[in-house]
Amino acid sequence: MPLFVLAHLSHHLVTALPVPLLPYIRDEFALDYTRAGFIISAFGVAYGICQLPAGWLADRFGPRILLTIGIVGVGAAGLLVGLSPNYLILLAALVLMGIMGGGYHPASTTMISSVVKPGKRGQALGFHLVGGSFSYFLAPLIAAGIAVAWNWRGPFIAMAILSIGIGIILHVMLRKRMSTRKTMTRDTSVEPETPFSPGNKRRLITVIVLSAFTMALVMSVLSFIPLFLVDTFGTSKEAAAASMALVFAMAFWAGPLAGYLSDRFGRMAIIITTCVMAGIVVYLLNIVPYGFGIYVLLAAIGTVTSFSTIVAQAYIVDHTPAKHLSTVLGFYFFGNMEGNGVLTPALGYLIDHLGFHTSFTISSAAIIVALVVCSSILWLSRR
């Protein structure tokens, strides 16, 4: 598990940078909210699309090589981002970053589920989340510090070099610790294969749609938080970038706790509850004044996203046959990340034309509507 935590950290060292650095990039290239949204979208769309073939490849050829590409390849693309001379080349480099990183999550989740007992999977996935969230916690702080001296390009170049080095080391260490063949199957003597019955498949699809859509919309809102703080409250770009660290710091305790609670008390209730909380918190961004209240909301968003991510992945692992696990996880991460990539520029368009207040209200309502529809399907499928 320490190796998987380190792998997750190194995977996101570079991917965590675009959001906190968005005010710097926006100013250099003179972007409106819509074009600023495409910076997040360029990575997110490619990242999401590549989850599907990556999950399929991991099921057939082994996940370790995809995990390595997801770290080293992302680092190499991050170097290109930092060296981009104009907006279009920046977008192309971010697309390449998404392609390189698409295989990490289906591969890593499959590898973890293969070496952890069923009753501990939620906790294991929670600790894995800590690694990625630590990157998202560090990235705004490091980015704000380095950007003051070296502009927004410095953080990309520095974190890319570090990511490449860690990825190479992890590739060697994981080869020594576990064989690719063993990571492809779970211990079926301990846990029988979960059949894909019609009812089980319908519930699984519904949970994937609900969780992925909620996470995609919340992450799209988060993408504009630095610009929201700068343009609405007059916060400095450095403070706005650093504020994102608070969101992802919540995963340090929320990820393991979410896994533990879902292992003990079941996944579905937590999934529904986190979706309700997501809709409420997004709407409250319109009401709470700047200061302590805003930071409480950012902490709440970080807690909700941690719970939603971990419990949804654990539910998928519990209800998917081992031979299809990476493929199904690929669909989940596709919906999550592709949705984020598509919704972010759409949300930017709404903000350009309607403002932050109305756009956040629409986002909150969309989460609640999706929850009502999917909850009805889940309730009917139990009959």
Secondary structure, 3 states (H helix, E strand, C coil): CHHHHHHHHHHHHHHCCCCCCHHHHHHHHCCCHHHHHHHHHHHHHHHHHCHHHHHHHHHHHCCHHHHHHHHHHHHHHHHHHHCCCCHHHHHHHHHHHHHHHCCHHHHHHHHHHHHCCHHHHHHHHHHHHHHHHHHHHHHHHHHHHHHHHHCCHHHHHHHHHHHHHHHHHHHHHHHHHCCHHHHCCCCCCCCCCCCCCHHHHHHHHHHHHHHHHHHHHHHHHHHCHHHHHHHHHCCCHHHHHHHHHHHHHCHHHHHHHHHHHHHHHCCHHHHHHHHHHHHHHHHHCCCCCCCHHHHHHHHHHHHHHHHHHHHHHHHHHHCCCHHHHHHHHHHHHHHHHHHHHHHHHHHHHHHHHHHHHHHHHHHHHHHHHHHHHHHHHHHHHCC
